[in-house]
Amino acid sequence: MIRSRFRQPKIARTALISVLGVLVGLLALPAAAAAGQARPRPATRTGTATRTIGYHGLRLRVPASWPVLRLGRDSHVCVRFDRHAVYLGTPGANQICPMQPAGRTEAILVTPASYRGALLAPVSRRAAQNGAGSMLRLYNRAHHVVITATWGAHPGVIRTALHLRSLRQAALATDAHAPKPIPTPVLARRPHTTSSASPALPGEPYSGLGFDVCTTPSASDMAAWSASSPYAAIGIYIGGANAACLGGNLTPSWVSSESAAGWHMIPIYVGLQAPGNSCGCQALSTTLTGGQYTTAIAQGTAAAQDAVAQAQALGIGPGNPIYYDMEGYTRSSTTSGAVLAFLQAWTQQLHLSDYYSGVYSSGASGITDLADNYGTTYVEPDELWTADWNCSPSAPPPPSPANPYVPAADWPGAHQLLQYYSDGPGCGNAAETYGGVTISIDRDFIDAPTAAYGSGSFVGAVVTTPTVSVTPRYDGSTDLSLSWPGQVGLTQYAVLAGPSPTALNEVATVPADAASVKVKLLDAYAYYAVQGLDSLGQVMGTSPAVQTANSVALFGHSAYVGARGPVGIPVACLNTTSSCQVQAQIFAGKRLIAHSGLSSIPAQGGQLLVPLSAHTRDLILYARQHELPVSVTVQSSAGAKATRPLKLIPYLTSGPAPKRRLWPSTAVQVIGQTSYVGNGWTGGVLVACRQQTPCVARANVTLGGVRLAFPRTATIGAGEIGYVTYRLTNHAHELLAEARGNQLGARVTITDGSKHTMALVSLVGYR
């Protein structure tokens, strides 16, 4: 793990990983013709000589500089994959390992097929590692050995050593034999134990001292420490793409026995690390897609899925915590953003699998980033493990996990761990001896839930629901207020709308970047609801459907006034399935200049005709720039009311009007029989959108099959009224200018995708 005494991250060790893996692939490696070791010869890496190593008849071609460690000669040899080496034989049960191994490089372990200890566990999710991975395990039937190989920057060295054409193809076999969940186990006490401690339980909080080690101690070493050490908790490394130490003693039976003996487990997973890490570990992605670290999110999700598989293969079931080891890194907006996205996905996926989420990191990097986002919409881990060292060997252990990187109000209660002393470059030797057994350890103070063999109860966050309030506006749009106070992890709202509570569809998504989010929709639906989404787009909660109150609305910015007739005001009664009775008042400033009695308007809109006096028509006719600004108030018989500004524009016609006709439609409906054309060029057709989604409409204007206008596209909200505009062709402009009585008959076809409707209208020009 990363070490940080002050505020500078220091890389220390990664992981011992677990899982009694299934031997994979029936891949036999070719043997050399001669036994023993051949003379060094050039390898595939430039400037590197090679030699051939023999074991049980197997021949490996490796760089000549690599040490060859024969494990049968020394049971204390540490099998680690962060250094170049060849390990031959059966790993010892009492390995003495330093605490600084992190990541993987090119190394090979060859064990007899009869070895029953834990090897490196294959990653069970491809996205939890980079590219072609970093390890493979092969069973050589001809020589009855199992080969475990890892690589870093030079996979070709391993390919040459194992006489393989492709590491990727060989590694694919590993995926098929990934750890599989086992049934919920029953605790079994370790036989002949002298410990009087009560068995540790899944998810049980523990407050006291603990330690973590690269290689899991043997059962006899654990018994010696159980009897005489001050420790009752142990960190165990269960997997990950950057695990560097062998699993060895870590098997389901070991977890079961030590849980029964009272040892509290801290499962640690060492997966992808922050970019630019100093351990040379595989790094997670910082690629931004659509403003999100989508690849890092997928990698965090996959890491959690793999960690659950590794934990369950050891008998550590739901209701237990799993801790992610995120080694120290240099903070930047990009690196911190990617790490936080990754760890949030890790936490959310663990919660979906009913595990608690923990994160270990340096106080100066990962812990600071997490603490900076505590209490926001970010989904923080349940448990926080800070590396903040006091490197004085005589210093007493801390009374609590408090540290300068985490405010006292954050992660309250029993949810923190503190690594306060480490074996390695940061603090020096941290080996301790109890019962005659010496182990190099990192020292921890724990005040948090721990893991044990079996399954416990996962209690997720209290789930409430978001709320939505709905306010219709005078112009037919709708104001929504969305809120979900205190909900952790909330990043977006999805707005649902439709004609009934059981027929709602998503119509918009908005960031949840404030305590209450205001949304304006250019639609009018009878019912609305809202869903709260996390950063992965997963639904966290859905509000009850809210019915929109009945309302009236006025549409457009202008209304047109003939020389003798009334003015037509585009009006709709919203959120009702039947026609409604409305009346209007028109004010010029504070002076009432026109009003109407109650008139019936169709449910989805029409024109309310307001009679005008001769004096009012004169006001409009002689208004400045031929536009009279007014305020129009419309009120329904049910009391709904709307007021908006309009401009009254005069036009003149004479003689009989051309033939006009409207055809009914359930999609887009023309509701105005006259189309007004400004200065003889740009006109509009008044249209109602009668469907449950916005209408994207175009107006095609023809006469006798000849096109009269260039159409424009207009979006009209669901349940709304609006103008679909067009621009006349030169020929049509001339026709309108020469039309008798300023009235030109035309056919208008309104299209909305595959839907269309027609109308015969009169084109009328105005200045």
C-alpha positions in Angstrom: 0.0 0.0 0.0 1.0 3.6 -0.4 2.8 5.2 2.4 2.3 8.8 3.5 3.6 10.2 6.7 3.4 13.8 5.7 1.6 15.0 2.6 3.7 13.3 0.0 2.5 9.9 -1.4 5.0 7.1 -1.1 4.5 3.8 -2.9 4.8 0.7 -0.8 3.4 -2.8 -1.3 0.5 -4.3 -3.1 -1.0 -7.4 -2.7 -1.1 -11.0 -1.8 -3.9 -12.4 -3.7 -6.1 -15.3 -3.1 -8.3 -18.0 -4.4 -7.4 -21.6 -4.8 -7.5 -21.3 -8.6 -8.7 -24.1 -11.0 -5.7 -25.2 -13.1 -6.4 -24.0 -16.6 -5.5 -24.9 -20.2 -4.1 -28.2 -21.3 -1.2 -26.4 -22.9 2.0 -28.4 -23.1 5.3 -26.5 -23.6 7.9 -27.9 -25.9 11.0 -29.3 -24.2 14.6 -28.7 -25.3 16.5 -31.6 -26.7 19.2 -31.5 -24.1 18.7 -31.6 -20.3 20.2 -29.0 -18.0 21.0 -25.5 -18.9 22.2 -24.3 -22.2 24.8 -21.6 -22.9 23.4 -18.0 -22.8 22.2 -16.8 -26.2 20.6 -13.6 -27.4 17.0 -13.1 -26.3 14.2 -11.1 -28.0 14.9 -8.0 -26.0 17.7 -6.0 -27.4 21.0 -6.5 -25.5 19.7 -9.2 -23.2 21.3 -12.7 -23.2 19.2 -15.7 -22.3 19.7 -19.1 -20.7 17.6 -22.2 -20.5 16.3 -23.3 -17.2 15.2 -26.9 -16.6 12.7 -28.2 -14.1 11.0 -31.7 -14.2 12.0 -31.9 -17.8 10.5 -28.5 -18.7 12.7 -26.0 -20.4 12.3 -22.2 -20.0 14.2 -19.7 -22.0 14.7 -16.6 -19.7 17.0 -13.6 -19.5 20.4 -14.7 -18.1 20.3 -11.9 -15.5 17.2 -13.4 -13.8 17.8 -15.1 -10.5 16.6 -18.7 -10.3 15.1 -19.5 -6.8 14.6 -23.1 -6.0 11.9 -23.0 -3.3 12.6 -26.5 -1.9 15.9 -25.2 -0.5 14.4 -22.4 1.6 10.8 -22.3 2.8 11.2 -18.6 3.7 11.7 -17.4 0.1 9.1 -14.8 -0.9 7.4 -15.5 -4.2 6.6 -12.1 -5.6 5.9 -10.9 -9.1 7.1 -7.3 -8.9 10.7 -8.4 -9.7 12.3 -10.5 -12.5 12.9 -14.0 -11.2 12.1 -17.7 -11.9 10.7 -19.6 -8.9 10.9 -23.4 -9.1 9.2 -25.8 -6.7 6.6 -25.6 -3.9 6.2 -22.2 -2.2 6.9 -22.3 1.6 4.1 -21.9 4.1 6.2 -19.3 6.1 7.5 -16.9 3.5 9.3 -13.8 4.7 8.2 -11.0 2.4 8.9 -7.2 2.4 5.9 -4.9 2.4 6.8 -2.9 -0.7 5.9 -5.2 -3.6 3.5 -3.4 -6.0 2.4 -4.2 -9.5 3.7 -6.8 -11.8 6.7 -7.3 -14.1 8.1 -10.3 -16.0 8.4 -13.3 -13.6 7.7 -17.0 -13.7 6.6 -19.5 -11.0 6.6 -23.3 -11.8 5.0 -25.5 -9.2 4.3 -29.2 -9.1 0.7 -30.0 -10.2 0.3 -31.5 -6.7 0.7 -28.1 -5.0 -2.6 -27.2 -3.3 -1.8 -23.7 -2.1 -3.3 -20.6 -3.6 -1.7 -19.1 -6.7 -2.3 -15.8 -8.4 -6.0 -15.5 -9.1 -7.0 -14.9 -12.7 -9.0 -11.7 -13.1 -12.6 -12.7 -13.8 -13.6 -9.5 -15.7 -11.7 -8.4 -18.7 -12.3 -4.7 -18.0 -10.7 -5.1 -14.6 -7.3 -5.2 -16.3 -5.7 -3.5 -19.2 -5.4 -4.9 -22.7 -4.1 -8.5 -22.8 -3.8 -8.6 -19.0 -0.8 -9.1 -16.8 -0.7 -12.8 -16.0 -1.6 -16.3 -17.2 -1.6 -19.7 -15.6 -0.9 -22.9 -17.6 -1.0 -26.6 -16.8 1.7 -28.6 -18.5 0.4 -32.1 -18.6 3.6 -33.6 -20.1 5.6 -32.5 -17.1 2.9 -32.3 -14.4 3.6 -28.7 -13.5 1.6 -25.5 -13.3 3.2 -22.4 -14.7 2.2 -18.9 -13.4 3.7 -16.0 -15.4 3.3 -12.3 -15.1 4.4 -9.4 -17.2 4.6 -5.6 -17.3 6.2 -3.6 -20.1 7.9 -6.5 -21.9 5.4 -9.4 -22.4 7.6 -10.7 -25.2 10.0 -11.9 -22.6 7.4 -14.2 -21.2 6.2 -15.3 -24.7 9.8 -16.3 -25.5 10.3 -18.0 -22.2 7.2 -20.1 -22.5 7.6 -20.7 -26.3 4.2 -19.2 -27.0 2.9 -17.4 -30.1 0.4 -15.3 -28.2 0.1 -14.5 -24.5 -3.4 -13.1 -25.2 -4.7 -16.4 -26.6 -3.1 -18.3 -23.8 -4.6 -16.0 -21.2 -8.1 -16.3 -22.6 -8.2 -19.8 -21.1 -7.7 -18.2 -17.7 -11.0 -16.3 -18.0 -13.0 -19.5 -18.5 -11.7 -20.8 -15.2 -12.2 -17.7 -13.1 -13.2 -18.1 -9.4 -16.8 -19.0 -9.1 -19.1 -18.2 -6.1 -19.5 -21.0 -3.6 -22.6 -21.6 -1.5 -22.9 -19.7 1.7 -20.6 -21.5 4.1 -21.0 -22.7 7.6 -18.4 -21.6 10.1 -16.1 -24.4 11.1 -13.8 -24.0 14.1 -10.1 -24.7 13.6 -9.2 -27.9 15.4 -6.8 -27.9 18.3 -6.9 -24.1 18.7 -6.0 -22.7 22.0 -7.7 -19.4 21.4 -10.5 -18.4 23.7 -11.7 -15.7 21.3 -15.2 -15.7 20.0 -15.5 -16.4 16.3 -15.4 -13.4 14.1 -18.7 -12.7 12.2 -19.3 -11.3 8.7 -19.5 -7.5 8.8 -18.8 -7.4 12.5 -17.4 -4.0 13.7 -14.0 -4.3 15.3 -12.1 -1.6 17.3 -8.5 -2.3 18.0 -5.2 -3.2 16.5 -4.6 -5.1 13.3 -1.9 -5.7 10.7 -1.6 -6.5 7.0 1.0 -8.5 5.3 2.0 -9.3 1.8 1.9 -13.0 2.2 -0.8 -14.7 4.4 0.8 -16.4 7.4 0.4 -20.1 8.0 -2.2 -21.5 10.5 0.6 -22.2 13.0 2.0 -18.7 12.8 -1.6 -17.3 13.2 -2.0 -19.5 16.3 1.2 -18.2 17.8 0.2 -14.6 17.3 -3.3 -15.2 18.4 -2.1 -16.4 21.7 0.4 -13.6 22.5 0.1 -10.6 20.2 -2.0 -7.5 20.7 -3.6 -7.9 17.2 -7.0 -9.4 16.4 -7.4 -8.3 12.7 -5.5 -9.1 9.6 -5.5 -7.6 6.1 -5.7 -10.3 3.4 -5.1 -9.7 -0.3 -7.8 -11.4 -2.4 -7.0 -10.3 -6.0 -6.6 -7.7 -8.6 -4.6 -7.0 -11.7 -1.7 -5.5 -9.7 -1.4 -8.1 -7.1 2.3 -8.9 -6.6 2.5 -11.7 -3.9 1.4 -15.3 -4.0 -1.8 -16.4 -2.4 -0.1 -19.3 -0.6 -1.9 -20.1 2.6 -5.0 -18.0 1.7 -7.6 -20.7 1.0 -11.3 -21.1 2.0 -10.3 -23.4 4.8 -7.8 -20.9 6.1 -10.4 -18.1 6.1 -12.9 -20.4 7.8 -10.4 -21.6 10.5 -9.0 -18.1 11.3 -12.5 -16.6 11.4 -13.5 -19.3 13.9 -10.4 -18.5 15.9 -11.6 -14.9 16.2 -9.4 -13.2 13.6 -11.2 -10.3 11.9 -10.4 -10.1 8.2 -9.8 -7.0 6.0 -10.1 -8.2 2.4 -8.0 -6.1 0.1 -8.2 -5.9 -3.7 -5.3 -4.4 -5.7 -6.7 -3.5 -9.1 -5.9 -0.8 -11.6 -4.1 2.2 -10.2 -4.1 6.0 -10.8 -2.3 7.1 -14.0 1.4 8.0 -13.5 1.7 5.8 -10.4 5.3 5.3 -9.2 4.9 1.5 -8.8 4.7 0.9 -12.6 1.3 -0.6 -12.1 -1.3 -1.0 -14.7 -3.3 2.2 -14.8 -7.0 3.0 -15.1 -8.2 5.2 -18.0 -8.5 8.9 -18.0 -10.4 9.1 -21.3 -13.3 11.5 -21.2 -16.4 10.6 -23.3 -19.3 13.0 -23.3 -17.9 14.7 -20.2 -17.6 11.5 -18.2 -14.8 9.0 -17.5 -16.9 6.2 -19.0 -14.0 3.8 -19.3 -12.8 4.4 -15.8 -16.4 3.8 -14.6 -16.6 0.5 -16.5 -13.2 -0.5 -15.1 -14.4 0.3 -11.5 -17.5 -1.7 -12.0 -15.5 -4.7 -13.4 -13.1 -4.5 -10.5 -15.9 -4.7 -8.0 -17.4 -7.7 -9.9 -14.1 -9.4 -9.9 -13.5 -8.7 -6.2 -16.8 -10.2 -5.3 -15.9 -13.3 -7.3 -12.6 -13.6 -5.5 -14.1 -13.0 -2.1 -16.9 -15.6 -2.7 -14.3 -18.1 -3.8 -12.7 -17.7 -0.4 -16.1 -18.1 1.4 -16.4 -14.4 2.1 -20.0 -13.8 1.2 -22.4 -10.8 1.1 -22.6 -8.5 4.1 -18.8 -8.3 4.3 -16.6 -5.3 3.4 -14.0 -5.3 0.6 -11.3 -2.7 0.5 -9.8 -1.3 -2.7 -6.1 -0.6 -2.5 -5.6 2.7 -4.5 -1.9 3.5 -4.2 -0.7 7.1 -3.9 -0.7 9.4 -6.9 -0.1 13.0 -7.9 -3.4 14.8 -7.8 -4.6 16.7 -10.8 -8.0 17.5 -12.2 -7.8 14.7 -14.7 -6.2 12.0 -12.5 -8.4 12.8 -9.5 -11.5 12.9 -11.7 -10.8 9.5 -13.2 -9.9 8.0 -9.8 -13.1 9.3 -8.2 -15.2 8.0 -11.0 -13.5 4.6 -10.8 -14.0 4.4 -7.0 -17.6 5.5 -7.1 -18.4 2.8 -9.7 -16.5 0.3 -7.4 -18.7 1.3 -4.4 -22.0 1.2 -6.4 -21.3 -2.2 -7.8 -20.3 -3.6 -4.4 -23.6 -2.3 -3.0 -25.5 -4.0 -5.9 -23.8 -7.2 -4.8 -24.7 -6.6 -1.1 -21.1 -5.9 0.0 -19.8 -2.9 1.8 -17.3 -0.7 0.1 -13.9 0.3 1.5 -11.0 2.3 0.1 -7.4 2.4 1.2 -5.1 5.1 0.0 -2.5 7.7 0.9 -3.8 10.6 3.0 -2.1 13.0 0.5 -3.9 11.7 -2.6 -6.9 9.3 -2.6 -8.1 10.1 0.9 -7.9 13.8 0.3 -9.9 13.5 -3.0 -12.5 11.4 -1.2 -12.7 13.7 1.8 -13.1 16.7 -0.6 -16.2 15.1 -2.0 -17.8 13.9 1.2 -21.4 15.0 1.6 -21.8 15.9 -2.0 -23.7 13.9 -4.7 -20.6 11.7 -4.9 -21.1 8.1 -3.6 -18.3 7.8 -1.1 -17.2 4.4 0.2 -18.7 3.1 3.4 -15.3 2.6 5.1 -12.1 4.7 4.8 -8.6 3.4 5.4 -6.0 6.1 5.6 -2.2 5.7 5.3 -0.7 8.3 7.6 2.4 7.1 9.3 4.0 7.8 12.6 7.4 6.2 12.0 8.7 6.3 15.5 9.2 2.6 16.6 8.5 3.5 20.2 5.3 5.5 19.4 2.2 4.0 20.9 -0.7 3.1 18.6 -3.3 5.8 18.1 -6.4 5.8 20.2 -8.6 6.2 17.1 -8.2 6.4 13.3 -8.5 10.2 13.3 -6.0 11.9 11.0 -5.4 15.4 9.5 -6.7 14.4 6.1 -10.3 13.6 7.1 -12.6 16.2 8.9 -14.0 15.0 12.2 -17.5 15.1 10.8 -16.8 12.8 7.9 -17.3 9.0 8.1 -18.6 9.3 11.6 -19.0 6.3 13.9 -17.1 3.1 13.3 -16.1 3.5 9.7 -12.4 4.3 9.6 -9.0 2.6 9.7 -5.6 4.1 10.0 -2.3 2.6 8.9 0.1 4.3 11.2 3.4 2.3 10.8 4.8 0.4 7.8 7.6 -2.0 7.0 9.4 -0.5 4.1 11.2 2.6 2.8 8.9 4.9 4.7 9.4 3.8 8.3 12.0 1.0 8.1 11.8 -2.5 9.6 8.4 -3.2 11.2 9.0 -6.9 12.0 7.5 -8.2 15.2 7.9 -11.5 17.0 5.2 -13.2 19.1 5.2 -16.8 20.2 8.6 -17.3 18.5 7.2 -16.3 15.1 8.5 -13.2 13.3 6.4 -11.4 10.7 7.0 -8.2 8.8 3.8 -6.2 9.0 2.1 -2.9 8.5 0.4 -1.7 11.7 -3.2 -0.6 11.7 -5.8 0.8 14.0 -9.2 -0.3 13.1 -12.6 1.1 14.0 -14.8 -0.3 11.3 -16.7 -3.4 10.0 -14.5 -6.4 9.2 -15.1 -9.6 7.2 -15.3 -13.2 8.1 -16.1 -16.6 6.6 -19.8 -16.7 5.7 -22.5 -14.2 4.9 -24.0 -11.4 6.9 -26.6 -8.7 6.4 -26.1 -5.8 4.0 -28.0 -2.7 5.1 -28.0 -0.2 2.3 -28.6 3.5 2.6 -32.2 4.6 3.4 -34.0 5.0 0.1 -36.5 7.8 -0.2 -37.8 9.1 -3.4 -37.3 12.4 -5.3 -40.1 14.9 -5.6 -41.5 17.0 -8.5 -43.8 20.0 -8.4 -45.5 21.1 -11.6 -46.5 24.7 -12.6 -48.1 25.4 -16.0 -47.1 28.7 -17.6 -49.0 31.3 -19.6 -47.3 30.3 -22.8 -48.1 26.6 -22.6 -44.7 25.6 -21.3 -44.4 23.9 -17.9 -42.1 24.7 -15.0 -40.9 21.7 -12.9 -39.1 21.8 -9.6 -37.1 18.7 -8.9 -35.5 17.8 -5.6 -34.2 15.0 -3.5 -32.7 16.5 -0.3 -29.6 14.7 1.1 -29.5 11.9 -1.4 -25.9 10.7 -1.8 -24.7 9.8 -5.3 -27.4 11.7 -7.2 -26.0 13.2 -10.4 -29.0 13.6 -12.8 -32.8 13.7 -12.9 -34.8 12.0 -15.7 -38.1 13.7 -16.3 -41.0 11.4 -17.1 -44.2 12.6 -18.7 -47.4 11.3 -20.3 -51.2 11.2 -20.5 -51.7 9.0 -17.5 -49.7 7.9 -14.4 -49.1 4.5 -16.0 -48.0 5.8 -19.4 -45.0 7.9 -18.7 -41.9 8.2 -20.9 -38.6 10.0 -20.4 -38.7 13.4 -22.0 -35.6 15.1 -20.6 -32.5 14.6 -18.4 -30.9 17.4 -16.4 -28.0 17.6 -14.0 -28.8 17.4 -10.3 -26.4 20.2 -9.5 -28.5 22.1 -6.9 -30.7 21.3 -3.9 -33.7 22.1 -6.1 -33.4 22.0 -9.9 -35.7 24.2 -12.0 -36.7 22.9 -15.4 -38.8 24.5 -18.2 -40.3 22.2 -20.7 -42.0 23.4 -23.9 -44.6 20.7 -23.6 -47.9 20.2 -21.8 -48.4 16.8 -20.3 -51.2 15.7 -18.0 -48.8 13.8 -15.6 -45.1 14.2 -14.6 -42.7 12.2 -12.5 -39.0 12.3 -11.9 -36.3 9.6 -11.5 -33.0 10.2 -9.6 -29.9 8.8 -11.5 -26.4 8.1 -10.3 -23.3 8.7 -12.4 -23.7 5.4 -14.1 -27.2 6.3 -15.2 -28.8 3.8 -12.8 -32.2 4.7 -11.3 -31.9 5.4 -7.6 -35.5 6.3 -7.0 -38.7 7.4 -8.8 -41.2 10.0 -7.5 -45.0 9.4 -7.6 -46.7 10.8 -10.7 -48.1 14.3 -10.3 -51.1 15.5 -12.2 -50.8 18.9 -13.9 -53.5 21.3 -12.9 -56.0 22.4 -15.6 -54.7 25.6 -17.3 -55.1 27.9 -20.2 -52.3 29.3 -22.4 -51.8 31.8 -25.2 -49.4 31.1 -28.1 -47.3 33.0 -30.5 -46.1 36.6 -30.3 -48.6 38.2 -32.7 -52.3 38.3 -33.5 -53.7 39.6 -36.8 -56.5 42.1 -37.2 -58.6 42.6 -40.4 -60.3 45.8 -41.4 -63.7 44.7 -40.2 -63.4 41.4 -38.3 -62.4 40.4 -34.8 -58.8 39.5 -33.7 -58.1 35.8 -33.4 -56.0 34.9 -30.3 -54.4 31.4 -30.3 -55.5 29.8 -27.1 -55.6 26.2 -25.6 -57.1 24.6 -22.6 -54.5 22.3 -21.3 -54.7 19.1 -19.3 -58.3 18.4 -20.2 -59.9 16.0 -22.6 -62.9 18.2 -23.4 -63.5 21.7 -24.7 -63.5 24.6 -22.3 -65.2 27.9 -22.0 -62.8 30.9 -22.0 -63.0 34.7 -22.3 -60.4 37.3 -23.0 -59.5 40.9 -22.2 -57.0 43.1 -24.2 -55.2 46.0 -22.6 -53.1 48.7 -24.2 -51.1 49.8 -21.2 -53.7 49.9 -18.4 -56.6 50.7 -20.7 -59.0 47.9 -21.6 -59.5 48.1 -25.4 -61.3 44.9 -26.1 -62.9 41.9 -24.4 -65.0 38.8 -25.3 -67.7 36.8 -23.7 -67.3 33.1 -22.9 -66.5 31.1 -26.0 -65.9 27.4 -26.5 -62.3 26.3 -27.4 -61.4 22.7 -28.4 -59.5 20.7 -25.9 -56.2 21.0 -27.7 -56.4 24.6 -28.9 -58.0 26.9 -31.4 -58.5 30.6 -32.0 -60.5 32.7 -29.6 -62.2 35.5 -31.5 -62.3 38.8 -29.7 -64.5 41.6 -31.3 -62.9 45.0 -31.8 -64.5 48.4 -31.9 -63.8 50.8 -34.8 -61.7 52.9 -32.4 -59.6 49.9 -31.4 -59.1 48.9 -35.1 -57.9 52.5 -35.8 -55.5 52.3 -32.9 -54.1 49.1 -34.5 -54.1 50.4 -38.1 -52.2 53.6 -37.2 -49.9 52.1 -34.6 -46.2 52.8 -34.9 -44.5 50.4 -37.3 -48.0 48.9 -37.8 -47.7 46.9 -34.5 -49.7 47.7 -31.4 -48.2 46.1 -28.2 -50.9 44.9 -25.9 -51.4 42.6 -22.9 -53.9 39.8 -23.3 -55.5 37.9 -20.4 -57.5 34.7 -20.9 -59.5 33.1 -18.2 -61.5 29.9 -18.3 -64.8 29.3 -16.6 -63.0 27.0 -14.2 -60.8 29.8 -13.0 -57.6 29.1 -14.9 -55.9 32.2 -16.0 -53.0 33.3 -18.3 -51.6 36.7 -19.3 -49.0 37.4 -21.9 -47.9 40.3 -24.2 -48.8 40.2 -27.9 -48.5 42.4 -30.9 -51.6 43.2 -32.8 -50.8 43.5 -36.6 -53.3 44.9 -39.1 -53.9 43.6 -42.6 -56.4 44.5 -45.4 -58.3 42.2 -47.7 -61.2 42.6 -50.1 -63.5 40.5 -52.0 -64.5 36.8 -51.4 -61.9 34.6 -49.8 -60.5 31.6 -51.6 -61.8 28.1 -50.7 -60.6 27.1 -47.2 -60.8 23.8 -45.5 -59.2 21.9 -42.5 -58.8 18.1 -42.4 -58.7 16.5 -38.9 -55.6 14.8 -37.6 -54.5 13.1 -34.3 -50.9 14.1 -34.9 -50.4 17.6 -36.2 -53.5 19.7 -36.8 -53.7 22.9 -38.8 -56.0 25.2 -36.8 -55.8 28.5 -38.7 -57.5 28.9 -42.1 -55.5 32.0 -42.9 -51.7 32.1 -43.2 -50.3 35.6 -42.7 -47.2 36.5 -44.8 -44.9 39.4 -43.6 -43.9 41.8 -46.4 -45.0 39.2 -48.9 -42.1 36.8 -48.1 -42.2 35.0 -44.7 -45.4 33.3 -43.5 -46.6 30.9 -40.9 -49.3 28.3 -40.4 -50.8 27.9 -36.9 -50.6 24.2 -36.0 -51.4 22.1 -32.9 -49.3 19.2 -31.8 -51.8 16.6 -30.6 -49.4 13.7 -29.8 -47.6 12.7 -26.7 -44.2 13.7 -28.1 -43.0 17.0 -29.6 -43.9 17.5 -33.2 -41.0 18.4 -35.6 -43.1 19.9 -38.4 -42.5 21.3 -41.9 -45.0 23.2 -44.0 -45.1 22.5 -47.8 -47.1 25.2 -49.6 -48.3 24.4 -53.1 -50.7 25.7 -55.7 -51.8 23.4 -58.5 -48.9 21.1 -57.8 -46.4 24.0 -58.0 -44.3 24.7 -55.0 -44.8 28.1 -53.5 -42.5 28.2 -50.6 -39.3 26.9 -49.0 -40.2 25.1 -45.8 -38.6 25.5 -42.4 -38.6 23.1 -39.6 -40.3 24.0 -36.3 -40.5 22.0 -33.1 -43.9 22.3 -31.3 -44.2 20.9 -27.8 -46.5 18.0 -27.0 -50.0 19.4 -26.5 -48.9 22.8 -27.7 -49.8 25.3 -30.4 -47.2 27.1 -32.6 -46.5 28.6 -36.0 -44.7 26.5 -38.6 -43.0 29.0 -40.9 -41.9 29.1 -44.6 -40.5 31.6 -47.1 -42.2 32.2 -50.4 -40.5 31.6 -53.7 -40.0 34.5 -56.1 -42.9 33.3 -58.2 -45.2 33.0 -55.2 -44.2 36.4 -54.0 -45.3 37.9 -57.3 -48.5 35.9 -57.2 -49.4 37.2 -53.8 -48.5 40.8 -54.8 -50.9 40.5 -57.7 -53.6 38.5 -55.9 -57.1 40.1 -56.0 -58.0 41.3 -52.6 -54.6 40.4 -51.1 -55.8 36.7 -50.8 -54.0 33.8 -52.5 -55.5 30.3 -52.1 -53.0 27.5 -51.5 -52.7 23.9 -50.2 -50.6 23.4 -47.1 -49.3 20.0 -46.1 -47.8 19.7 -42.6 -45.4 16.8 -42.2 -44.0 15.3 -38.9 -41.9 12.4 -40.0 -44.2 9.9 -41.5 -47.3 11.7 -40.3 -49.0 14.5 -42.2 -52.1 16.6 -42.5 -53.5 19.0 -45.2 -55.4 22.2 -45.3 -56.7 24.7 -47.8 -55.8 28.1 -46.6 -55.7 31.7 -47.7 -52.3 33.5 -47.9 -52.7 37.1 -46.7 -49.9 39.7 -46.8 -49.2 42.3 -44.2 -46.5 44.9 -43.8 
